[in-house]
Amino acid sequence: MKLVIFLTSANPNWSKKVLTEMFYTHLKLTTDEVLDRLKGDWPEIFKKPTQNETHLIHMGDILTEGIVKQFPNKLQ
């Protein structure tokens, strides 16, 4: 995944393995949400955004942690 290669080259505090898993999980959750909507699976439609939101918050935390580690004097 080119995005992961770019991000890990920009910040050595981000793990290629962790970012790859993180982005693929995001794609899976988003794809599942779209498919549930197309099928009209209403219980899943209401459950999936919550799962995706939780995952996105976790992604943000991981990315923020890497930025703070890279620029400790500017962000603490």
mmCIF file of the N, C-alpha and C atoms, coordinates in Angstrom:
data_MODEL
# 
_entry.id   MODEL 
# 
loop_
_atom_site.group_PDB 
_atom_site.id 
_atom_site.type_symbol 
_atom_site.label_atom_id 
_atom_site.label_alt_id 
_atom_site.label_comp_id 
_atom_site.label_asym_id 
_atom_site.label_entity_id 
_atom_site.label_seq_id 
_atom_site.pdbx_PDB_ins_code 
_atom_site.Cartn_x 
_atom_site.Cartn_y 
_atom_site.Cartn_z 
_atom_site.occupancy 
_atom_site.B_iso_or_equiv 
_atom_site.pdbx_formal_charge 
_atom_site.auth_seq_id 
_atom_site.auth_comp_id 
_atom_site.auth_asym_id 
_atom_site.auth_atom_id 
_atom_site.pdbx_PDB_model_num 
ATOM 1   N N  . MET A 1 1  ? 0.853   -1.173 0.000  1.00 0.00 ? 1  MET A N  1 
ATOM 2   C CA . MET A 1 1  ? 0.000   0.000  0.000  1.00 0.00 ? 1  MET A CA 1 
ATOM 3   C C  . MET A 1 1  ? 0.903   1.241  0.000  1.00 0.00 ? 1  MET A C  1 
ATOM 4   N N  . LYS A 1 2  ? 0.783   2.045  -1.036 1.00 0.00 ? 2  LYS A N  1 
ATOM 5   C CA . LYS A 1 2  ? 1.657   3.205  -1.209 1.00 0.00 ? 2  LYS A CA 1 
ATOM 6   C C  . LYS A 1 2  ? 1.502   4.233  -0.091 1.00 0.00 ? 2  LYS A C  1 
ATOM 7   N N  . LEU A 1 3  ? 0.297   4.378  0.416  1.00 0.00 ? 3  LEU A N  1 
ATOM 8   C CA . LEU A 1 3  ? 0.078   5.341  1.497  1.00 0.00 ? 3  LEU A CA 1 
ATOM 9   C C  . LEU A 1 3  ? 0.880   4.955  2.730  1.00 0.00 ? 3  LEU A C  1 
ATOM 10  N N  . VAL A 1 4  ? 0.887   3.680  3.066  1.00 0.00 ? 4  VAL A N  1 
ATOM 11  C CA . VAL A 1 4  ? 1.635   3.213  4.234  1.00 0.00 ? 4  VAL A CA 1 
ATOM 12  C C  . VAL A 1 4  ? 3.130   3.426  4.032  1.00 0.00 ? 4  VAL A C  1 
ATOM 13  N N  . ILE A 1 5  ? 3.627   3.148  2.846  1.00 0.00 ? 5  ILE A N  1 
ATOM 14  C CA . ILE A 1 5  ? 5.050   3.371  2.559  1.00 0.00 ? 5  ILE A CA 1 
ATOM 15  C C  . ILE A 1 5  ? 5.396   4.841  2.726  1.00 0.00 ? 5  ILE A C  1 
ATOM 16  N N  . PHE A 1 6  ? 4.544   5.708  2.205  1.00 0.00 ? 6  PHE A N  1 
ATOM 17  C CA . PHE A 1 6  ? 4.772   7.148  2.345  1.00 0.00 ? 6  PHE A CA 1 
ATOM 18  C C  . PHE A 1 6  ? 4.755   7.566  3.823  1.00 0.00 ? 6  PHE A C  1 
ATOM 19  N N  . LEU A 1 7  ? 3.746   7.132  4.559  1.00 0.00 ? 7  LEU A N  1 
ATOM 20  C CA . LEU A 1 7  ? 3.625   7.550  5.955  1.00 0.00 ? 7  LEU A CA 1 
ATOM 21  C C  . LEU A 1 7  ? 4.779   7.052  6.816  1.00 0.00 ? 7  LEU A C  1 
ATOM 22  N N  . THR A 1 8  ? 5.163   5.790  6.627  1.00 0.00 ? 8  THR A N  1 
ATOM 23  C CA . THR A 1 8  ? 6.258   5.262  7.441  1.00 0.00 ? 8  THR A CA 1 
ATOM 24  C C  . THR A 1 8  ? 7.600   5.875  7.061  1.00 0.00 ? 8  THR A C  1 
ATOM 25  N N  . SER A 1 9  ? 7.739   6.343  5.825  1.00 0.00 ? 9  SER A N  1 
ATOM 26  C CA . SER A 1 9  ? 8.979   7.041  5.461  1.00 0.00 ? 9  SER A CA 1 
ATOM 27  C C  . SER A 1 9  ? 8.973   8.465  6.023  1.00 0.00 ? 9  SER A C  1 
ATOM 28  N N  . ALA A 1 10 ? 7.807   9.033  6.215  1.00 0.00 ? 10 ALA A N  1 
ATOM 29  C CA . ALA A 1 10 ? 7.703   10.389 6.772  1.00 0.00 ? 10 ALA A CA 1 
ATOM 30  C C  . ALA A 1 10 ? 7.852   10.405 8.290  1.00 0.00 ? 10 ALA A C  1 
ATOM 31  N N  . ASN A 1 11 ? 7.484   9.296  8.932  1.00 0.00 ? 11 ASN A N  1 
ATOM 32  C CA . ASN A 1 11 ? 7.550   9.237  10.394 1.00 0.00 ? 11 ASN A CA 1 
ATOM 33  C C  . ASN A 1 11 ? 7.993   7.842  10.821 1.00 0.00 ? 11 ASN A C  1 
ATOM 34  N N  . PRO A 1 12 ? 9.227   7.726  11.334 1.00 0.00 ? 12 PRO A N  1 
ATOM 35  C CA . PRO A 1 12 ? 9.746   6.411  11.729 1.00 0.00 ? 12 PRO A CA 1 
ATOM 36  C C  . PRO A 1 12 ? 9.047   5.822  12.958 1.00 0.00 ? 12 PRO A C  1 
ATOM 37  N N  . ASN A 1 13 ? 8.213   6.582  13.608 1.00 0.00 ? 13 ASN A N  1 
ATOM 38  C CA . ASN A 1 13 ? 7.506   6.098  14.800 1.00 0.00 ? 13 ASN A CA 1 
ATOM 39  C C  . ASN A 1 13 ? 6.261   5.285  14.448 1.00 0.00 ? 13 ASN A C  1 
ATOM 40  N N  . TRP A 1 14 ? 5.899   5.259  13.173 1.00 0.00 ? 14 TRP A N  1 
ATOM 41  C CA . TRP A 1 14 ? 4.748   4.474  12.735 1.00 0.00 ? 14 TRP A CA 1 
ATOM 42  C C  . TRP A 1 14 ? 5.238   3.148  12.173 1.00 0.00 ? 14 TRP A C  1 
ATOM 43  N N  . SER A 1 15 ? 4.649   2.086  12.619 1.00 0.00 ? 15 SER A N  1 
ATOM 44  C CA . SER A 1 15 ? 4.993   0.741  12.155 1.00 0.00 ? 15 SER A CA 1 
ATOM 45  C C  . SER A 1 15 ? 4.275   0.433  10.849 1.00 0.00 ? 15 SER A C  1 
ATOM 46  N N  . LYS A 1 16 ? 5.022   -0.086 9.880  1.00 0.00 ? 16 LYS A N  1 
ATOM 47  C CA . LYS A 1 16 ? 4.418   -0.459 8.603  1.00 0.00 ? 16 LYS A CA 1 
ATOM 48  C C  . LYS A 1 16 ? 3.336   -1.517 8.823  1.00 0.00 ? 16 LYS A C  1 
ATOM 49  N N  . LYS A 1 17 ? 3.615   -2.483 9.686  1.00 0.00 ? 17 LYS A N  1 
ATOM 50  C CA . LYS A 1 17 ? 2.653   -3.559 9.962  1.00 0.00 ? 17 LYS A CA 1 
ATOM 51  C C  . LYS A 1 17 ? 1.378   -3.003 10.596 1.00 0.00 ? 17 LYS A C  1 
ATOM 52  N N  . VAL A 1 18 ? 1.539   -2.145 11.583 1.00 0.00 ? 18 VAL A N  1 
ATOM 53  C CA . VAL A 1 18 ? 0.376   -1.585 12.287 1.00 0.00 ? 18 VAL A CA 1 
ATOM 54  C C  . VAL A 1 18 ? -0.462  -0.728 11.344 1.00 0.00 ? 18 VAL A C  1 
ATOM 55  N N  . LEU A 1 19 ? 0.179   0.134  10.576 1.00 0.00 ? 19 LEU A N  1 
ATOM 56  C CA . LEU A 1 19 ? -0.571  1.005  9.655  1.00 0.00 ? 19 LEU A CA 1 
ATOM 57  C C  . LEU A 1 19 ? -1.269  0.196  8.570  1.00 0.00 ? 19 LEU A C  1 
ATOM 58  N N  . THR A 1 20 ? -0.599  -0.822 8.050  1.00 0.00 ? 20 THR A N  1 
ATOM 59  C CA . THR A 1 20 ? -1.213  -1.662 7.019  1.00 0.00 ? 20 THR A CA 1 
ATOM 60  C C  . THR A 1 20 ? -2.470  -2.331 7.561  1.00 0.00 ? 20 THR A C  1 
ATOM 61  N N  . GLU A 1 21 ? -2.351  -2.935 8.734  1.00 0.00 ? 21 GLU A N  1 
ATOM 62  C CA . GLU A 1 21 ? -3.517  -3.583 9.349  1.00 0.00 ? 21 GLU A CA 1 
ATOM 63  C C  . GLU A 1 21 ? -4.625  -2.575 9.626  1.00 0.00 ? 21 GLU A C  1 
ATOM 64  N N  . MET A 1 22 ? -4.242  -1.404 10.088 1.00 0.00 ? 22 MET A N  1 
ATOM 65  C CA . MET A 1 22 ? -5.200  -0.363 10.424 1.00 0.00 ? 22 MET A CA 1 
ATOM 66  C C  . MET A 1 22 ? -5.997  0.079  9.186  1.00 0.00 ? 22 MET A C  1 
ATOM 67  N N  . PHE A 1 23 ? -5.310  0.334  8.075  1.00 0.00 ? 23 PHE A N  1 
ATOM 68  C CA . PHE A 1 23 ? -5.998  0.788  6.874  1.00 0.00 ? 23 PHE A CA 1 
ATOM 69  C C  . PHE A 1 23 ? -6.837  -0.319 6.239  1.00 0.00 ? 23 PHE A C  1 
ATOM 70  N N  . TYR A 1 24 ? -6.342  -1.551 6.260  1.00 0.00 ? 24 TYR A N  1 
ATOM 71  C CA . TYR A 1 24 ? -7.140  -2.650 5.711  1.00 0.00 ? 24 TYR A CA 1 
ATOM 72  C C  . TYR A 1 24 ? -8.388  -2.903 6.560  1.00 0.00 ? 24 TYR A C  1 
ATOM 73  N N  . THR A 1 25 ? -8.268  -2.754 7.865  1.00 0.00 ? 25 THR A N  1 
ATOM 74  C CA . THR A 1 25 ? -9.449  -2.887 8.728  1.00 0.00 ? 25 THR A CA 1 
ATOM 75  C C  . THR A 1 25 ? -10.458 -1.803 8.399  1.00 0.00 ? 25 THR A C  1 
ATOM 76  N N  . HIS A 1 26 ? -9.982  -0.590 8.200  1.00 0.00 ? 26 HIS A N  1 
ATOM 77  C CA . HIS A 1 26 ? -10.882 0.514  7.840  1.00 0.00 ? 26 HIS A CA 1 
ATOM 78  C C  . HIS A 1 26 ? -11.601 0.214  6.520  1.00 0.00 ? 26 HIS A C  1 
ATOM 79  N N  . LEU A 1 27 ? -10.856 -0.273 5.529  1.00 0.00 ? 27 LEU A N  1 
ATOM 80  C CA . LEU A 1 27 ? -11.477 -0.609 4.240  1.00 0.00 ? 27 LEU A CA 1 
ATOM 81  C C  . LEU A 1 27 ? -12.505 -1.726 4.396  1.00 0.00 ? 27 LEU A C  1 
ATOM 82  N N  . LYS A 1 28 ? -12.198 -2.721 5.207  1.00 0.00 ? 28 LYS A N  1 
ATOM 83  C CA . LYS A 1 28 ? -13.135 -3.826 5.436  1.00 0.00 ? 28 LYS A CA 1 
ATOM 84  C C  . LYS A 1 28 ? -14.408 -3.326 6.105  1.00 0.00 ? 28 LYS A C  1 
ATOM 85  N N  . LEU A 1 29 ? -14.267 -2.516 7.154  1.00 0.00 ? 29 LEU A N  1 
ATOM 86  C CA . LEU A 1 29 ? -15.443 -1.999 7.851  1.00 0.00 ? 29 LEU A CA 1 
ATOM 87  C C  . LEU A 1 29 ? -16.304 -1.133 6.929  1.00 0.00 ? 29 LEU A C  1 
ATOM 88  N N  . THR A 1 30 ? -15.664 -0.312 6.118  1.00 0.00 ? 30 THR A N  1 
ATOM 89  C CA . THR A 1 30 ? -16.398 0.552  5.196  1.00 0.00 ? 30 THR A CA 1 
ATOM 90  C C  . THR A 1 30 ? -17.101 -0.278 4.117  1.00 0.00 ? 30 THR A C  1 
ATOM 91  N N  . THR A 1 31 ? -16.403 -1.263 3.577  1.00 0.00 ? 31 THR A N  1 
ATOM 92  C CA . THR A 1 31 ? -17.005 -2.139 2.572  1.00 0.00 ? 31 THR A CA 1 
ATOM 93  C C  . THR A 1 31 ? -18.198 -2.886 3.152  1.00 0.00 ? 31 THR A C  1 
ATOM 94  N N  . ASP A 1 32 ? -18.036 -3.430 4.359  1.00 0.00 ? 32 ASP A N  1 
ATOM 95  C CA . ASP A 1 32 ? -19.138 -4.148 5.013  1.00 0.00 ? 32 ASP A CA 1 
ATOM 96  C C  . ASP A 1 32 ? -20.351 -3.231 5.213  1.00 0.00 ? 32 ASP A C  1 
ATOM 97  N N  . GLU A 1 33 ? -20.077 -1.985 5.591  1.00 0.00 ? 33 GLU A N  1 
ATOM 98  C CA . GLU A 1 33 ? -21.171 -1.033 5.806  1.00 0.00 ? 33 GLU A CA 1 
ATOM 99  C C  . GLU A 1 33 ? -21.924 -0.771 4.497  1.00 0.00 ? 33 GLU A C  1 
ATOM 100 N N  . VAL A 1 34 ? -21.195 -0.590 3.413  1.00 0.00 ? 34 VAL A N  1 
ATOM 101 C CA . VAL A 1 34 ? -21.827 -0.343 2.108  1.00 0.00 ? 34 VAL A CA 1 
ATOM 102 C C  . VAL A 1 34 ? -22.654 -1.561 1.682  1.00 0.00 ? 34 VAL A C  1 
ATOM 103 N N  . LEU A 1 35 ? -22.091 -2.756 1.833  1.00 0.00 ? 35 LEU A N  1 
ATOM 104 C CA . LEU A 1 35 ? -22.808 -3.964 1.444  1.00 0.00 ? 35 LEU A CA 1 
ATOM 105 C C  . LEU A 1 35 ? -24.078 -4.151 2.275  1.00 0.00 ? 35 LEU A C  1 
ATOM 106 N N  . ASP A 1 36 ? -24.009 -3.867 3.568  1.00 0.00 ? 36 ASP A N  1 
ATOM 107 C CA . ASP A 1 36 ? -25.204 -3.960 4.410  1.00 0.00 ? 36 ASP A CA 1 
ATOM 108 C C  . ASP A 1 36 ? -26.286 -2.984 3.935  1.00 0.00 ? 36 ASP A C  1 
ATOM 109 N N  . ARG A 1 37 ? -25.869 -1.802 3.536  1.00 0.00 ? 37 ARG A N  1 
ATOM 110 C CA . ARG A 1 37 ? -26.846 -0.820 3.039  1.00 0.00 ? 37 ARG A CA 1 
ATOM 111 C C  . ARG A 1 37 ? -27.483 -1.304 1.742  1.00 0.00 ? 37 ARG A C  1 
ATOM 112 N N  . LEU A 1 38 ? -26.662 -1.866 0.872  1.00 0.00 ? 38 LEU A N  1 
ATOM 113 C CA . LEU A 1 38 ? -27.199 -2.369 -0.398 1.00 0.00 ? 38 LEU A CA 1 
ATOM 114 C C  . LEU A 1 38 ? -28.177 -3.526 -0.173 1.00 0.00 ? 38 LEU A C  1 
ATOM 115 N N  . LYS A 1 39 ? -27.927 -4.350 0.846  1.00 0.00 ? 39 LYS A N  1 
ATOM 116 C CA . LYS A 1 39 ? -28.809 -5.478 1.158  1.00 0.00 ? 39 LYS A CA 1 
ATOM 117 C C  . LYS A 1 39 ? -30.026 -5.045 1.967  1.00 0.00 ? 39 LYS A C  1 
ATOM 118 N N  . GLY A 1 40 ? -29.980 -3.842 2.538  1.00 0.00 ? 40 GLY A N  1 
ATOM 119 C CA . GLY A 1 40 ? -31.071 -3.385 3.397  1.00 0.00 ? 40 GLY A CA 1 
ATOM 120 C C  . GLY A 1 40 ? -31.078 -4.090 4.745  1.00 0.00 ? 40 GLY A C  1 
ATOM 121 N N  . ASP A 1 41 ? -29.912 -4.494 5.221  1.00 0.00 ? 41 ASP A N  1 
ATOM 122 C CA . ASP A 1 41 ? -29.780 -5.180 6.510  1.00 0.00 ? 41 ASP A CA 1 
ATOM 123 C C  . ASP A 1 41 ? -29.738 -4.131 7.628  1.00 0.00 ? 41 ASP A C  1 
ATOM 124 N N  . TRP A 1 42 ? -30.916 -3.686 8.040  1.00 0.00 ? 42 TRP A N  1 
ATOM 125 C CA . TRP A 1 42 ? -31.032 -2.551 8.958  1.00 0.00 ? 42 TRP A CA 1 
ATOM 126 C C  . TRP A 1 42 ? -30.341 -2.738 10.303 1.00 0.00 ? 42 TRP A C  1 
ATOM 127 N N  . PRO A 1 43 ? -30.415 -3.890 10.957 1.00 0.00 ? 43 PRO A N  1 
ATOM 128 C CA . PRO A 1 43 ? -29.694 -4.018 12.232 1.00 0.00 ? 43 PRO A CA 1 
ATOM 129 C C  . PRO A 1 43 ? -28.182 -3.795 12.052 1.00 0.00 ? 43 PRO A C  1 
ATOM 130 N N  . GLU A 1 44 ? -27.625 -4.332 10.982 1.00 0.00 ? 44 GLU A N  1 
ATOM 131 C CA . GLU A 1 44 ? -26.191 -4.159 10.728 1.00 0.00 ? 44 GLU A CA 1 
ATOM 132 C C  . GLU A 1 44 ? -25.870 -2.727 10.302 1.00 0.00 ? 44 GLU A C  1 
ATOM 133 N N  . ILE A 1 45 ? -26.784 -2.118 9.557  1.00 0.00 ? 45 ILE A N  1 
ATOM 134 C CA . ILE A 1 45 ? -26.563 -0.739 9.114  1.00 0.00 ? 45 ILE A CA 1 
ATOM 135 C C  . ILE A 1 45 ? -26.354 0.181  10.308 1.00 0.00 ? 45 ILE A C  1 
ATOM 136 N N  . PHE A 1 46 ? -27.105 -0.045 11.371 1.00 0.00 ? 46 PHE A N  1 
ATOM 137 C CA . PHE A 1 46 ? -26.979 0.816  12.546 1.00 0.00 ? 46 PHE A CA 1 
ATOM 138 C C  . PHE A 1 46 ? -25.813 0.428  13.432 1.00 0.00 ? 46 PHE A C  1 
ATOM 139 N N  . LYS A 1 47 ? -25.328 -0.799 13.325 1.00 0.00 ? 47 LYS A N  1 
ATOM 140 C CA . LYS A 1 47 ? -24.209 -1.258 14.144 1.00 0.00 ? 47 LYS A CA 1 
ATOM 141 C C  . LYS A 1 47 ? -22.863 -0.874 13.532 1.00 0.00 ? 47 LYS A C  1 
ATOM 142 N N  . LYS A 1 48 ? -22.744 -0.956 12.225 1.00 0.00 ? 48 LYS A N  1 
ATOM 143 C CA . LYS A 1 48 ? -21.459 -0.766 11.551 1.00 0.00 ? 48 LYS A CA 1 
ATOM 144 C C  . LYS A 1 48 ? -20.858 0.643  11.730 1.00 0.00 ? 48 LYS A C  1 
ATOM 145 N N  . PRO A 1 49 ? -21.649 1.710  11.614 1.00 0.00 ? 49 PRO A N  1 
ATOM 146 C CA . PRO A 1 49 ? -21.021 3.023  11.791 1.00 0.00 ? 49 PRO A CA 1 
ATOM 147 C C  . PRO A 1 49 ? -20.369 3.181  13.165 1.00 0.00 ? 49 PRO A C  1 
ATOM 148 N N  . THR A 1 50 ? -20.948 2.585  14.182 1.00 0.00 ? 50 THR A N  1 
ATOM 149 C CA . THR A 1 50 ? -20.360 2.670  15.516 1.00 0.00 ? 50 THR A CA 1 
ATOM 150 C C  . THR A 1 50 ? -19.020 1.940  15.547 1.00 0.00 ? 50 THR A C  1 
ATOM 151 N N  . GLN A 1 51 ? -18.967 0.763  14.927 1.00 0.00 ? 51 GLN A N  1 
ATOM 152 C CA . GLN A 1 51 ? -17.708 0.017  14.862 1.00 0.00 ? 51 GLN A CA 1 
ATOM 153 C C  . GLN A 1 51 ? -16.661 0.801  14.081 1.00 0.00 ? 51 GLN A C  1 
ATOM 154 N N  . ASN A 1 52 ? -17.056 1.379  12.966 1.00 0.00 ? 52 ASN A N  1 
ATOM 155 C CA . ASN A 1 52 ? -16.126 2.140  12.141 1.00 0.00 ? 52 ASN A CA 1 
ATOM 156 C C  . ASN A 1 52 ? -15.663 3.402  12.866 1.00 0.00 ? 52 ASN A C  1 
ATOM 157 N N  . GLU A 1 53 ? -16.557 4.066  13.557 1.00 0.00 ? 53 GLU A N  1 
ATOM 158 C CA . GLU A 1 53 ? -16.186 5.267  14.305 1.00 0.00 ? 53 GLU A CA 1 
ATOM 159 C C  . GLU A 1 53 ? -15.164 4.934  15.386 1.00 0.00 ? 53 GLU A C  1 
ATOM 160 N N  . THR A 1 54 ? -15.390 3.854  16.102 1.00 0.00 ? 54 THR A N  1 
ATOM 161 C CA . THR A 1 54 ? -14.454 3.438  17.144 1.00 0.00 ? 54 THR A CA 1 
ATOM 162 C C  . THR A 1 54 ? -13.081 3.148  16.538 1.00 0.00 ? 54 THR A C  1 
ATOM 163 N N  . HIS A 1 55 ? -13.092 2.474  15.399 1.00 0.00 ? 55 HIS A N  1 
ATOM 164 C CA . HIS A 1 55 ? -11.825 2.162  14.725 1.00 0.00 ? 55 HIS A CA 1 
ATOM 165 C C  . HIS A 1 55 ? -11.127 3.449  14.264 1.00 0.00 ? 55 HIS A C  1 
ATOM 166 N N  . LEU A 1 56 ? -11.872 4.394  13.705 1.00 0.00 ? 56 LEU A N  1 
ATOM 167 C CA . LEU A 1 56 ? -11.266 5.646  13.243 1.00 0.00 ? 56 LEU A CA 1 
ATOM 168 C C  . LEU A 1 56 ? -10.678 6.458  14.394 1.00 0.00 ? 56 LEU A C  1 
ATOM 169 N N  . ILE A 1 57 ? -11.328 6.433  15.539 1.00 0.00 ? 57 ILE A N  1 
ATOM 170 C CA . ILE A 1 57 ? -10.780 7.118  16.719 1.00 0.00 ? 57 ILE A CA 1 
ATOM 171 C C  . ILE A 1 57 ? -9.456  6.466  17.111 1.00 0.00 ? 57 ILE A C  1 
ATOM 172 N N  . HIS A 1 58 ? -9.418  5.138  17.084 1.00 0.00 ? 58 HIS A N  1 
ATOM 173 C CA . HIS A 1 58 ? -8.183  4.413  17.393 1.00 0.00 ? 58 HIS A CA 1 
ATOM 174 C C  . HIS A 1 58 ? -7.087  4.760  16.374 1.00 0.00 ? 58 HIS A C  1 
ATOM 175 N N  . MET A 1 59 ? -7.444  4.835  15.090 1.00 0.00 ? 59 MET A N  1 
ATOM 176 C CA . MET A 1 59 ? -6.481  5.227  14.053 1.00 0.00 ? 59 MET A CA 1 
ATOM 177 C C  . MET A 1 59 ? -5.914  6.617  14.347 1.00 0.00 ? 59 MET A C  1 
ATOM 178 N N  . GLY A 1 60 ? -6.797  7.529  14.694 1.00 0.00 ? 60 GLY A N  1 
ATOM 179 C CA . GLY A 1 60 ? -6.359  8.893  15.014 1.00 0.00 ? 60 GLY A CA 1 
ATOM 180 C C  . GLY A 1 60 ? -5.404  8.919  16.190 1.00 0.00 ? 60 GLY A C  1 
ATOM 181 N N  . ASP A 1 61 ? -5.685  8.092  17.186 1.00 0.00 ? 61 ASP A N  1 
ATOM 182 C CA . ASP A 1 61 ? -4.807  8.021  18.354 1.00 0.00 ? 61 ASP A CA 1 
ATOM 183 C C  . ASP A 1 61 ? -3.411  7.516  17.973 1.00 0.00 ? 61 ASP A C  1 
ATOM 184 N N  . ILE A 1 62 ? -3.359  6.490  17.142 1.00 0.00 ? 62 ILE A N  1 
ATOM 185 C CA . ILE A 1 62 ? -2.073  5.930  16.715 1.00 0.00 ? 62 ILE A CA 1 
ATOM 186 C C  . ILE A 1 62 ? -1.280  6.958  15.902 1.00 0.00 ? 62 ILE A C  1 
ATOM 187 N N  . LEU A 1 63 ? -1.951  7.629  14.977 1.00 0.00 ? 63 LEU A N  1 
ATOM 188 C CA . LEU A 1 63 ? -1.263  8.636  14.163 1.00 0.00 ? 63 LEU A CA 1 
ATOM 189 C C  . LEU A 1 63 ? -0.791  9.814  15.015 1.00 0.00 ? 63 LEU A C  1 
ATOM 190 N N  . THR A 1 64 ? -1.638  10.252 15.938 1.00 0.00 ? 64 THR A N  1 
ATOM 191 C CA . THR A 1 64 ? -1.272  11.363 16.825 1.00 0.00 ? 64 THR A CA 1 
ATOM 192 C C  . THR A 1 64 ? -0.075  10.994 17.695 1.00 0.00 ? 64 THR A C  1 
ATOM 193 N N  . GLU A 1 65 ? -0.081  9.787  18.229 1.00 0.00 ? 65 GLU A N  1 
ATOM 194 C CA . GLU A 1 65 ? 1.027   9.331  19.059 1.00 0.00 ? 65 GLU A CA 1 
ATOM 195 C C  . GLU A 1 65 ? 2.351   9.381  18.288 1.00 0.00 ? 65 GLU A C  1 
ATOM 196 N N  . GLY A 1 66 ? 2.328   8.971  17.038 1.00 0.00 ? 66 GLY A N  1 
ATOM 197 C CA . GLY A 1 66 ? 3.538   9.012  16.215 1.00 0.00 ? 66 GLY A CA 1 
ATOM 198 C C  . GLY A 1 66 ? 4.016   10.428 15.957 1.00 0.00 ? 66 GLY A C  1 
ATOM 199 N N  . ILE A 1 67 ? 3.081   11.346 15.740 1.00 0.00 ? 67 ILE A N  1 
ATOM 200 C CA . ILE A 1 67 ? 3.449   12.747 15.504 1.00 0.00 ? 67 ILE A CA 1 
ATOM 201 C C  . ILE A 1 67 ? 4.053   13.353 16.766 1.00 0.00 ? 67 ILE A C  1 
ATOM 202 N N  . VAL A 1 68 ? 3.460   13.086 17.910 1.00 0.00 ? 68 VAL A N  1 
ATOM 203 C CA . VAL A 1 68 ? 3.975   13.622 19.180 1.00 0.00 ? 68 VAL A CA 1 
ATOM 204 C C  . VAL A 1 68 ? 5.377   13.078 19.441 1.00 0.00 ? 68 VAL A C  1 
ATOM 205 N N  . LYS A 1 69 ? 5.610   11.789 19.152 1.00 0.00 ? 69 LYS A N  1 
ATOM 206 C CA . LYS A 1 69 ? 6.942   11.212 19.338 1.00 0.00 ? 69 LYS A CA 1 
ATOM 207 C C  . LYS A 1 69 ? 7.957   11.830 18.387 1.00 0.00 ? 69 LYS A C  1 
ATOM 208 N N  . GLN A 1 70 ? 7.510   12.175 17.178 1.00 0.00 ? 70 GLN A N  1 
ATOM 209 C CA . GLN A 1 70 ? 8.421   12.749 16.198 1.00 0.00 ? 70 GLN A CA 1 
ATOM 210 C C  . GLN A 1 70 ? 8.784   14.194 16.535 1.00 0.00 ? 70 GLN A C  1 
ATOM 211 N N  . PHE A 1 71 ? 7.856   14.923 17.139 1.00 0.00 ? 71 PHE A N  1 
ATOM 212 C CA . PHE A 1 71 ? 8.089   16.336 17.465 1.00 0.00 ? 71 PHE A CA 1 
ATOM 213 C C  . PHE A 1 71 ? 7.808   16.597 18.943 1.00 0.00 ? 71 PHE A C  1 
ATOM 214 N N  . PRO A 1 72 ? 8.558   15.958 19.845 1.00 0.00 ? 72 PRO A N  1 
ATOM 215 C CA . PRO A 1 72 ? 8.253   16.068 21.272 1.00 0.00 ? 72 PRO A CA 1 
ATOM 216 C C  . PRO A 1 72 ? 8.383   17.480 21.842 1.00 0.00 ? 72 PRO A C  1 
ATOM 217 N N  . ASN A 1 73 ? 9.296   18.259 21.320 1.00 0.00 ? 73 ASN A N  1 
ATOM 218 C CA . ASN A 1 73 ? 9.483   19.610 21.858 1.00 0.00 ? 73 ASN A CA 1 
ATOM 219 C C  . ASN A 1 73 ? 8.408   20.600 21.414 1.00 0.00 ? 73 ASN A C  1 
ATOM 220 N N  . LYS A 1 74 ? 7.718   20.274 20.361 1.00 0.00 ? 74 LYS A N  1 
ATOM 221 C CA . LYS A 1 74 ? 6.712   21.182 19.822 1.00 0.00 ? 74 LYS A CA 1 
ATOM 222 C C  . LYS A 1 74 ? 5.294   20.840 20.249 1.00 0.00 ? 74 LYS A C  1 
ATOM 223 N N  . LEU A 1 75 ? 5.073   19.602 20.725 1.00 0.00 ? 75 LEU A N  1 
ATOM 224 C CA . LEU A 1 75 ? 3.710   19.169 20.975 1.00 0.00 ? 75 LEU A CA 1 
ATOM 225 C C  . LEU A 1 75 ? 3.434   18.744 22.410 1.00 0.00 ? 75 LEU A C  1 
ATOM 226 N N  . GLN A 1 76 ? 4.320   19.021 23.312 1.00 0.00 ? 76 GLN A N  1 
ATOM 227 C CA . GLN A 1 76 ? 4.035   18.621 24.704 1.00 0.00 ? 76 GLN A CA 1 
ATOM 228 C C  . GLN A 1 76 ? 3.923   19.811 25.616 1.00 0.00 ? 76 GLN A C  1 
# 
